[in-house]
Each structure stands twice: as structure tokens, then as C-alpha cells.
Amino acid sequence: MKNTLGIIGGTGKEGSGLAYRWALAGHKVIIGSRNEEKALQAVAALRERIGDQKVELSGSTNAEAVNACDIAVLTVPFSAHASTLEGLKAELQGKLLIDVCVPLMPPKVTKVQMPPEGSAALQAKAILGPDVQVVDAFQTISFEHLLSGEEIDCDVLVAGGNKAARETVISLAEDIGLKAWDAGVIENTVVVEGLTSILIGLNLKYKVPSAGIRITGIE
């Protein structure tokens, strides 16, 4: 099934990487930004990277992207997480929201630091209410992997929402060549998000650009 994906804050590295992969997989992708011109610039850069292959890729404001999409994807920095959701609360009602944000708090980005709600996803749920399915995913996938165009040797944990919402996100991950696992209820997102700080620490310690995770022991 092909979806229309609206990427909130999609001009950043992670948002652009996901847009690139999903567009190549045949989904319709709308890159959103507070500034429409910035969104159009991001689209132009991705089209140059994609080349002659026909894709459905466009740019707009964040609100327009959410209004037009089936599934919204939030990729803003955590510092803008709550304010962005507050501003788009009406547009997001009834939607599935994939929250890719991680509560990184510079300069100590290798230290797990969760907000009072418990995680970014739990903060999103508290802001948006019961009519939005909030699902965490893609926190352990670096933009370097996404934009490389190569096979990604890394797994994804999907937590939050209901079972149907998680299955939808798992399918979207598989569309871009990732192995995704159902990590359960939204309370488990504290673990999913916390892994990012650990991976950043591993990158620094072992001087690699994009450490990832693998789930083993399951056939």
C-alpha cells in the first residue's frame, strides 16, 4: 500500500533522509517546514540526488503537509517538539504520527535525558490527546545511512500507538529496506529514544559515523 507522508520539519537531515527513501519506494512524500521556500529547496536537493527516477515529492508548510497526508512524521529537534505539536494539534487529529524525535539536550547528548512526561512520544500523546496514534520509530537510524542509498545493516524498534498503527509503521520501515520490530506500548518509548544517546556515545568512542542495533535470537 502506498501512502501520502507529510514530514514535519522535513528539511533537516533525518527528515530528508526518510523522504529520500520513501520517495524512492513509491510513496507520495510532502516535505514540510515553517518556511515553504526552505521546503522547496530541500525538495530540489533531493530531486538532484534522485536523478531521472520519477517520484512524488513536494514541499509545503508544515500545516499544509499534515492536512494533505495520511501519515505524519515528526523530525524536528526536541527543542521545538512541544511547540510544533501545539501549533499543529488541530491538523493532526485523527492521524497516525510517527515521532522520530529524541530528547537530546546539548551539550550532554550522550546522556539519556527524558522529559517529565517520560519520553518525547509520551509528551506528544499528552499534547495531542487520544485521537492521535503516536508511534516512535527510526531513532536508531542515522541520516548517513538513509542518504547513502545503500543497504542499511540496522534494525528499527517501533513502539507506541495501537497494534495496527505499529504494523503500519513496520511496513513503512520494510519499504525502505529496514528490519523493524514491534516493541510494544507507548511507555516502552523511553527505551527506544534512550538508545540514541547510547549510539551517539558509541560513535564518539569508537570513531564511527553511524552505529546501529540488531535484534538477535528470533527466527
C-alpha positions as CSV (number, residue, x, y, z in Angstrom):
1,M,0.0,0.0,0.0
2,K,1.3,3.4,-0.9
3,N,0.8,6.3,1.5
4,T,1.0,10.1,1.5
5,L,3.6,11.0,4.1
6,G,3.9,14.5,5.5
7,I,7.2,15.1,7.1
8,I,7.1,17.9,9.7
9,G,10.4,19.6,9.8
10,G,11.5,17.6,6.8
11,T,14.3,19.9,5.7
12,G,16.6,18.6,8.4
13,K,19.0,15.7,7.8
14,E,16.8,12.9,9.3
15,G,13.7,14.2,7.6
16,S,15.4,14.5,4.3
17,G,16.8,11.0,4.6
18,L,13.4,9.4,5.3
19,A,11.9,11.5,2.5
20,Y,14.5,10.2,0.1
21,R,14.0,6.6,1.0
22,W,10.2,6.7,1.0
23,A,10.0,8.6,-2.3
24,L,12.2,6.0,-4.0
25,A,10.0,3.3,-2.5
26,G,7.0,4.8,-4.3
27,H,5.2,6.7,-1.6
28,K,4.0,10.3,-2.1
29,V,6.1,12.5,0.2
30,I,5.5,16.1,1.3
31,I,8.4,17.8,3.0
32,G,7.1,20.4,5.5
33,S,8.8,23.4,7.0
34,R,7.8,26.5,8.9
35,N,9.2,28.3,5.7
36,E,7.8,26.9,2.5
37,E,10.8,28.2,0.5
38,K,13.1,26.1,2.7
39,A,10.9,23.1,2.0
40,L,11.1,23.7,-1.8
41,Q,14.9,24.0,-1.6
42,A,15.0,20.6,0.2
43,V,12.9,19.0,-2.4
44,A,15.1,20.4,-5.2
45,A,18.2,19.0,-3.4
46,L,16.6,15.5,-3.1
47,R,15.5,15.6,-6.7
48,E,19.0,16.3,-7.8
49,R,20.2,13.3,-5.7
50,I,17.4,11.0,-7.1
51,G,18.1,11.9,-10.7
52,D,15.8,10.8,-13.5
53,Q,13.7,8.4,-11.5
54,K,10.1,9.5,-11.3
55,V,9.0,10.2,-7.7
56,E,6.1,12.0,-6.0
57,L,7.9,14.6,-3.9
58,S,6.8,18.1,-3.0
59,G,7.3,20.8,-0.4
60,S,4.9,23.0,1.6
61,T,4.4,24.5,5.1
62,N,4.1,22.0,8.0
63,A,0.4,22.6,8.3
64,E,-0.3,22.0,4.6
65,A,1.8,18.9,4.7
66,V,-0.2,17.5,7.7
67,N,-3.5,18.4,6.1
68,A,-2.6,16.6,2.9
69,C,-1.0,13.5,4.4
70,D,-2.3,10.1,5.5
71,I,0.6,9.7,8.0
72,A,2.6,12.5,9.6
73,V,6.2,12.1,10.5
74,L,7.8,14.5,13.1
75,T,11.5,15.1,12.6
76,V,12.1,18.5,14.4
77,P,14.8,18.9,17.1
78,F,13.5,18.2,20.5
79,S,13.8,21.8,21.5
80,A,10.9,22.5,19.0
81,H,9.0,19.3,19.8
82,A,6.3,20.6,22.1
83,S,5.7,24.0,20.4
84,T,5.5,22.3,16.9
85,L,2.9,19.9,18.2
86,E,0.9,22.6,19.9
87,G,0.8,24.5,16.7
88,L,-0.4,21.5,14.6
89,K,-2.7,20.0,17.2
90,A,-5.9,20.6,15.2
91,E,-4.4,19.4,11.9
92,L,-3.1,16.2,13.5
93,Q,-6.3,15.0,14.9
94,G,-7.3,11.5,13.6
95,K,-3.9,11.0,12.1
96,L,-1.1,8.5,12.7
97,L,2.0,10.4,13.9
98,I,5.4,8.8,13.6
99,D,7.6,10.6,16.2
100,V,11.3,10.4,15.3
101,C,12.4,13.0,17.9
102,V,14.8,12.2,20.7
103,P,15.1,14.4,23.8
104,L,18.7,15.2,23.3
105,M,19.8,18.1,25.5
106,P,23.2,19.6,24.4
107,P,25.9,19.6,25.3
108,K,25.4,16.2,27.1
109,V,23.9,14.4,24.1
110,T,25.4,11.0,25.2
111,K,23.4,11.1,28.4
112,V,19.9,9.8,28.3
113,Q,17.7,12.7,29.5
114,M,13.9,12.2,29.3
115,P,11.3,15.0,29.7
116,P,8.9,15.0,32.7
117,E,6.3,13.0,30.6
118,G,8.8,10.1,30.3
119,S,9.7,10.4,26.6
120,A,9.1,12.5,23.5
121,A,6.3,10.2,22.4
122,L,4.6,10.4,25.7
123,Q,4.9,14.2,25.6
124,A,3.4,14.1,22.1
125,K,0.5,12.0,23.3
126,A,-0.1,14.3,26.3
127,I,-0.3,17.3,23.9
128,L,-2.4,15.7,21.1
129,G,-4.9,13.6,23.0
130,P,-6.5,10.2,22.4
131,D,-7.5,10.7,18.8
132,V,-3.9,10.6,17.5
133,Q,-1.9,7.4,17.3
134,V,1.7,8.3,18.3
135,V,4.3,5.8,17.3
136,D,8.1,6.0,17.9
137,A,10.4,4.8,15.2
138,F,13.7,5.4,13.3
139,Q,15.6,6.9,16.3
140,T,18.4,4.4,15.7
141,I,18.9,5.0,12.0
142,S,21.3,7.7,11.1
143,F,20.8,10.1,8.2
144,E,24.1,9.0,6.8
145,H,22.6,5.5,6.3
146,L,19.4,6.9,4.9
147,L,21.0,9.2,2.3
148,S,23.7,6.6,1.3
149,G,21.3,4.8,-1.0
150,E,22.9,1.6,0.2
151,E,21.5,-1.4,2.2
152,I,21.2,-0.5,5.9
153,D,22.6,-3.0,8.3
154,C,20.5,-1.9,11.2
155,D,17.2,-2.7,12.9
156,V,14.3,-0.4,14.0
157,L,12.2,-0.6,17.1
158,V,8.6,0.5,16.8
159,A,6.7,1.4,20.0
160,G,3.5,3.3,20.9
161,G,0.1,3.6,19.3
162,N,-2.1,0.5,18.9
163,K,-1.1,-2.7,17.2
164,A,-2.5,-1.6,13.8
165,A,-0.5,1.6,13.9
166,R,2.7,-0.2,14.8
167,E,2.1,-2.6,11.9
168,T,1.7,0.3,9.5
169,V,5.0,1.8,10.7
170,I,6.8,-1.6,10.5
171,S,5.5,-1.8,6.9
172,L,6.9,1.6,6.1
173,A,10.3,0.6,7.5
174,E,10.3,-2.5,5.5
175,D,9.6,-0.5,2.3
176,I,13.0,1.2,2.7
177,G,14.8,-2.0,3.4
178,L,14.9,-2.0,7.2
179,K,14.0,-4.8,9.6
180,A,11.5,-3.5,12.1
181,W,10.3,-5.0,15.4
182,D,7.1,-4.4,17.4
183,A,8.5,-3.0,20.7
184,G,5.1,-2.6,22.3
185,V,3.2,0.1,24.1
186,I,4.0,3.8,24.3
187,E,5.5,3.5,27.7
188,N,8.3,1.5,26.1
189,T,9.4,4.5,24.1
190,V,11.7,5.6,26.9
191,V,14.0,2.7,25.8
192,V,13.6,3.3,22.1
193,E,14.5,7.0,22.5
194,G,17.2,6.4,25.0
195,L,19.2,4.2,22.6
196,T,20.0,7.2,20.5
197,S,22.2,8.8,23.2
198,I,24.0,5.5,23.7
199,L,24.6,5.1,20.0
200,I,26.0,8.7,19.8
201,G,28.4,7.8,22.6
202,L,29.5,4.7,20.8
203,N,30.1,6.7,17.6
204,L,32.3,9.1,19.5
205,K,34.2,6.4,21.5
206,Y,34.9,4.1,18.5
207,K,35.2,6.9,15.9
208,V,32.4,5.6,13.6
209,P,29.7,7.7,11.9
210,S,26.6,5.6,12.5
211,A,26.4,2.8,15.0
212,G,23.1,0.9,15.0
213,I,21.3,-2.1,16.7
214,R,20.4,-5.6,15.8
215,I,17.8,-7.9,17.4
216,T,19.0,-11.5,17.5
217,G,17.7,-14.8,18.6
218,I,14.4,-14.6,16.6
219,E,13.9,-16.7,13.5
